[in-house]
Amino acid sequence: MDPGHRPDAFGDLLGGPTNSIAFAVSADGLVVGGRGQTGTMADPREEAFRWTAESGMVALGLASGTIQSVARAASASGDIIVGDDPARVFGRPSSGIACAECASFETF
């Protein structure tokens, strides 16, 4: 690790234990995607998130009837987050406004 840099804590999603993990980072390192816990021990849920220094950690949602989603990749610019849940593979503009189901992603 570069001695001039240190790891940053990204925070956590509300509603669950403090437990989150990053799986995706944009090329410039300004957008991070992963999953965080939003449920309780009695009602466990893991939800995909997008993180930026400006917005912090923002949940990307769950498909109806599911309890888990994971952000697995980010486009080079961080504009698109892709991931999956038990019901589908998704691609989401990182603003979190819309979700498009898709069969696969080959390139960003």
Phi, psi and omega in degrees: 000141176298126182297342179276355182237152177224153177296145177252147172277130182273346184098203184204159176281147179289149171100357181217182177294158179286097183202107178217156180216141179266138176238344188222142178219135176293165183302324181270359178077008184270346178234131180234141176233155179181215177218149178222157179276133179240350181264188178252176176299323180283334183224072187289137176216142174234129187234138177299147176223162170236136179235137166223160178298327182286313186263344187074200182275123183238125179292141180259359173100168178235145173291151180306130177082003180251162180238009182211138167215151184221130171276120187250343181205154176231145175295164182305322181276347183084004181287334181237132173247132177240151180189199181208164170216177183300343184261340189190171165258139181231153171234129187227127170305137189295352173289344178078013186280321185224159178229134178240122176286147182205162181276321181197163175235125179259318181220164178255000000 
